[in-house]
Amino acid sequence: MNNRGQVIFYGFMLGLTILVLALGLAPAVKQQIDSTRNVNTTEGGAGLDCENASISNYNKAACVVTDLTIFHFIGGLIFIAGAVVTARIIFS
């Protein structure tokens, strides 16, 4: 049997699984970020009230970082999926 061909297909399957996981988690992460940025307090803690212009600089920075979380998390998972696929092709 051709082991290289099997490893390449295994890499594609593993990368596709991570990609589907990233896209499946995206709505849940978005919902959690929206509830964190909300005005009202949530069950897990207080909302950041990012719509208010008179909040402190620390809360404004927390709002910006919270906004970037979805891009970093989902983008990181997609990057890992691509790295798995390319590593299986290059190093096998």
MONORBEL-V91405 format. One line per field, one symbol per residue. phi: phi as a letter, one per 30 degrees, with the letter a starting at -180 (. if undefined). psi: psi as a letter, one per 30 degrees, with the letter a starting at -180 (. if undefined). Layout:
phi->???
psi->???
//
This chain:
phi->.cdddddddddddddddddddddddedddddddddddddddcddldddhddddcddddddddddddddddddddddddddddddddddddcc
psi->ljeeeeeeeeeeeeeeeeeeeefefeeeeeeeeefeflelklefaklfhffkfglleeeeeeeeeeefeeeeeeeeeeeeeeeeeeeeeeg.
//
